[in-house]
Amino acid sequence: MAENNNSEKKYLFDKPKNVKRLLYGLYSCCIALVLLEFVIHRHIYHSWEELFGFYPIYGFIGCVLLVLIAKWMRTFLMRDEDYYDKLEQKQHQLKTDAETSSESTKDSKGGSDVDA
């Protein structure tokens, strides 16, 4: 039986043509910003800011460092896939143990809920 592709919802970036348009827009923005490097006068505080393309290089290095630090942090922050399921099971087990122990305490005192 053939699947009905018309019933599936189409999103903006499902079409490769739209993805290409987005990339061309991104590339044109990058080219425009590089061309503006020649026109715009920047008020600099440090001598290395005079270097051509300093801010794009600085941003790229910053992004790469963020990704590398995130990968390193993942080693000790990452939990098992069923981490929260295990936690809920432990909490449920503690709750049932507490209920069982309170019932056994009532039974040992006479099992009556009526105040004497």
C-alpha positions as a Python dict, from the first residue, in 0.01 Angstrom:
ca = {
    (1, 'M'): (0, 0, 0),
    (2, 'A'): (149, 336, -103),
    (3, 'E'): (184, 612, 154),
    (4, 'N'): (-10, 929, 100),
    (5, 'N'): (253, 1206, 96),
    (6, 'N'): (-8, 1477, 49),
    (7, 'S'): (-139, 1432, 404),
    (8, 'E'): (200, 1514, 559),
    (9, 'K'): (255, 1874, 658),
    (10, 'K'): (524, 2049, 455),
    (11, 'Y'): (761, 2283, 633),
    (12, 'L'): (958, 2574, 496),
    (13, 'F'): (1297, 2402, 487),
    (14, 'D'): (1171, 2069, 355),
    (15, 'K'): (1229, 2203, 4),
    (16, 'P'): (1598, 2211, -97),
    (17, 'K'): (1530, 2528, -296),
    (18, 'N'): (1442, 2715, 25),
    (19, 'V'): (1755, 2588, 199),
    (20, 'K'): (1967, 2717, -91),
    (21, 'R'): (1794, 3053, -68),
    (22, 'L'): (1873, 3076, 301),
    (23, 'L'): (2238, 2987, 241),
    (24, 'Y'): (2267, 3242, -41),
    (25, 'G'): (2120, 3504, 193),
    (26, 'L'): (2371, 3411, 462),
    (27, 'Y'): (2661, 3424, 215),
    (28, 'S'): (2551, 3762, 83),
    (29, 'C'): (2530, 3902, 438),
    (30, 'C'): (2881, 3776, 508),
    (31, 'I'): (3015, 3933, 189),
    (32, 'A'): (2840, 4262, 268),
    (33, 'L'): (2993, 4267, 616),
    (34, 'V'): (3341, 4199, 477),
    (35, 'L'): (3297, 4482, 226),
    (36, 'L'): (3184, 4714, 505),
    (37, 'E'): (3520, 4646, 674),
    (38, 'F'): (3673, 4880, 415),
    (39, 'V'): (3417, 5158, 466),
    (40, 'I'): (3330, 5172, 835),
    (41, 'H'): (3562, 5350, 1075),
    (42, 'R'): (3592, 5158, 1400),
    (43, 'H'): (3690, 5312, 1731),
    (44, 'I'): (3946, 5065, 1859),
    (45, 'Y'): (4084, 5015, 2206),
    (46, 'H'): (4355, 4761, 2132),
    (47, 'S'): (4601, 4740, 1844),
    (48, 'W'): (4492, 4390, 1739),
    (49, 'E'): (4147, 4526, 1653),
    (50, 'E'): (4310, 4695, 1350),
    (51, 'L'): (4371, 4355, 1190),
    (52, 'F'): (4150, 4286, 889),
    (53, 'G'): (3873, 4046, 986),
    (54, 'F'): (3956, 4054, 1357),
    (55, 'Y'): (3595, 4032, 1475),
    (56, 'P'): (3494, 3741, 1251),
    (57, 'I'): (3805, 3550, 1357),
    (58, 'Y'): (3740, 3637, 1722),
    (59, 'G'): (3378, 3518, 1692),
    (60, 'F'): (3478, 3196, 1517),
    (61, 'I'): (3738, 3112, 1782),
    (62, 'G'): (3484, 3191, 2055),
    (63, 'C'): (3225, 2956, 1901),
    (64, 'V'): (3480, 2677, 1859),
    (65, 'L'): (3586, 2715, 2222),
    (66, 'L'): (3223, 2702, 2337),
    (67, 'V'): (3167, 2378, 2148),
    (68, 'L'): (3486, 2220, 2282),
    (69, 'I'): (3405, 2322, 2641),
    (70, 'A'): (3050, 2187, 2600),
    (71, 'K'): (3187, 1853, 2474),
    (72, 'W'): (3420, 1836, 2775),
    (73, 'M'): (3138, 1923, 3018),
    (74, 'R'): (2921, 1653, 2862),
    (75, 'T'): (3155, 1386, 3000),
    (76, 'F'): (3056, 1458, 3360),
    (77, 'L'): (2713, 1620, 3319),
    (78, 'M'): (2554, 1358, 3093),
    (79, 'R'): (2309, 1113, 3251),
    (80, 'D'): (2180, 776, 3137),
    (81, 'E'): (1884, 775, 2902),
    (82, 'D'): (1657, 633, 3172),
    (83, 'Y'): (1800, 843, 3456),
    (84, 'Y'): (1468, 1003, 3550),
    (85, 'D'): (1282, 672, 3521),
    (86, 'K'): (1521, 521, 3774),
    (87, 'L'): (1473, 822, 4002),
    (88, 'E'): (1094, 787, 3987),
    (89, 'Q'): (1121, 415, 4061),
    (90, 'K'): (1336, 488, 4367),
    (91, 'Q'): (1090, 750, 4492),
    (92, 'H'): (797, 514, 4438),
    (93, 'Q'): (982, 235, 4620),
    (94, 'L'): (1059, 465, 4916),
    (95, 'K'): (695, 573, 4929),
    (96, 'T'): (564, 217, 4931),
    (97, 'D'): (824, 118, 5193),
    (98, 'A'): (714, 408, 5414),
    (99, 'E'): (346, 314, 5375),
    (100, 'T'): (422, -48, 5455),
    (101, 'S'): (620, 43, 5765),
    (102, 'S'): (348, 281, 5890),
    (103, 'E'): (83, 9, 5843),
    (104, 'S'): (293, -241, 6036),
    (105, 'T'): (332, 16, 6317),
    (106, 'K'): (-48, 61, 6332),
    (107, 'D'): (-100, -314, 6347),
    (108, 'S'): (144, -353, 6635),
    (109, 'K'): (-38, -86, 6840),
    (110, 'G'): (-376, -255, 6810),
    (111, 'G'): (-481, -160, 6460),
    (112, 'S'): (-757, 76, 6571),
    (113, 'D'): (-799, 414, 6412),
    (114, 'V'): (-1036, 530, 6688),
    (115, 'D'): (-890, 754, 6956),
    (116, 'A'): (-916, 612, 7303),
}
